[in-house]
Amino acid sequence: MAYVDPTATDVKTRYPEFDSVTDLRVDLFIAEAKMWVDESWLEGDYTIAIQTLTAHMMAYEGAIFSTPGAASFGSVSGPIKGERLGDASIEYSDRGASSSVSLDEREFASTPYGLRFLALRRRNFPAVAWT
């Protein structure tokens, strides 16, 4: 199996909610997603990660919703306190609490596609525990 770049058709097949977005616009988001996902990813996750990140960026930037950003999916209430991949659950702590959650992770947590991308990214680049 070789690394395969997804097409606009592939993204729309996986996420039919983006059918109304022009292929040219989807292609622009795919090109941007490929700046985040390269061939250092597991081969089986490569295409899925690009598709998922493309969907996140389109949703986050308002390609299918009237209001771009996290407001499209509800506001993130604070740093991530806990998460679960099965049935994609996430728990937030108070806004005032300190957190090691990065800004990009908070943005990804603002859409279901971003949560999926985070899970894929963690699988491909797990945190290293130093003792």
SVG drawing of the C-alpha trace seen along z (x, -y; Angstrom):
<svg xmlns="http://www.w3.org/2000/svg" viewBox="-25 -34 39 36">
<polyline fill="none" stroke="black" stroke-width="0.4" points="0.0,0.0 1.3,-3.4 0.7,-6.8 -2.3,-8.3 -3.4,-11.9 -7.2,-12.3 -9.2,-14.2 -12.1,-16.5 -14.4,-13.6 -12.8,-11.4 -13.4,-14.1 -17.0,-14.6 -17.6,-10.8 -16.3,-10.5 -18.1,-13.7 -21.2,-14.3 -22.1,-17.4 -19.5,-19.2 -21.1,-18.3 -22.1,-21.9 -18.5,-23.1 -16.8,-23.5 -14.1,-21.0 -11.7,-23.9 -12.2,-25.1 -11.9,-21.6 -8.6,-21.2 -7.3,-24.3 -8.1,-22.9 -6.5,-19.6 -3.3,-21.4 -3.2,-23.2 -3.9,-19.9 -0.9,-18.3 1.3,-20.9 0.4,-19.2 0.3,-15.6 3.3,-14.1 4.7,-10.6 6.1,-10.4 2.5,-9.3 1.5,-5.7 0.7,-4.8 -2.8,-3.6 -3.6,-6.9 -2.1,-9.3 -5.2,-9.7 -7.7,-9.6 -5.7,-12.3 -5.7,-14.6 -9.4,-14.1 -10.2,-14.7 -8.1,-17.8 -9.5,-19.1 -13.1,-18.7 -12.0,-20.3 -10.5,-23.3 -13.6,-23.7 -16.0,-23.5 -13.8,-25.8 -13.6,-28.4 -17.3,-28.4 -17.4,-26.5 -20.8,-24.9 -21.9,-27.1 -22.8,-30.8 -20.5,-31.5 -16.8,-30.4 -14.9,-29.2 -15.8,-27.2 -19.2,-28.9 -20.4,-26.6 -20.2,-23.6 -20.7,-25.3 -18.1,-27.1 -15.3,-25.3 -15.7,-26.0 -12.2,-25.5 -9.1,-23.3 -9.6,-19.6 -9.8,-17.6 -10.6,-14.2 -11.5,-12.6 -12.6,-9.3 -12.3,-8.1 -15.2,-5.7 -18.3,-7.8 -16.0,-10.9 -16.5,-12.3 -14.6,-15.2 -14.7,-16.8 -13.6,-20.4 -12.4,-21.9 -13.0,-25.4 -11.7,-28.2 -9.6,-29.6 -7.8,-26.3 -4.2,-26.1 -3.6,-23.7 -0.9,-22.3 -3.3,-22.0 -1.9,-23.9 -3.8,-26.5 -3.9,-24.2 -5.4,-21.4 -8.1,-23.8 -8.9,-24.7 -9.1,-21.0 -11.4,-20.3 -13.9,-22.8 -15.1,-20.4 -15.8,-16.6 -13.4,-16.4 -10.7,-18.1 -11.2,-15.7 -10.7,-12.8 -7.6,-14.4 -6.2,-14.8 -6.8,-11.1 -5.0,-10.2 -2.1,-12.5 -1.7,-11.1 -1.6,-7.6 1.1,-8.6 3.1,-10.7 2.6,-9.5 3.9,-11.5 7.2,-10.2 7.5,-9.7 11.0,-10.5 12.0,-9.1"/>
</svg>
